[in-house]
């Protein structure tokens, strides 16, 4: 018994998207996007306390979100005494664009 085709067959892209999935997963939270936008708009490093003043999140939750962004290499951090300062990674926008291009501009050889 054959399956009736309702449309032309498509070629399924077979590629390992794990690197892109990890990066895009780090972006999949509105608070993390707000943090990235804040860092992108800032002309200096930002401390966790700056985020807690502007977001309805506790300090541990802000730190958790920043750790996810740091693990995805979207932000870099520097500890000075008891404070940790964050800034956008120099290649963050390029890496996000490349991840999206890998998904949406994927060309399958005929």
HELIX and SHEET records of a PDB file:
HELIX    1   1 UNK A   18  UNK A   27  1                                  10    
HELIX    2   2 UNK A   30  UNK A   41  1                                  12    
HELIX    3   3 UNK A   48  UNK A   54  1                                   7    
HELIX    4   4 UNK A   59  UNK A   71  1                                  13    
HELIX    5   5 UNK A   92  UNK A  104  1                                  13    
SHEET    1   A 3 UNK A  46  UNK A  47  0                                        
SHEET    2   A 3 UNK A  83  UNK A  88 -1                                        
SHEET    3   A 3 UNK A  75  UNK A  80 -1                                        
END                                                                             
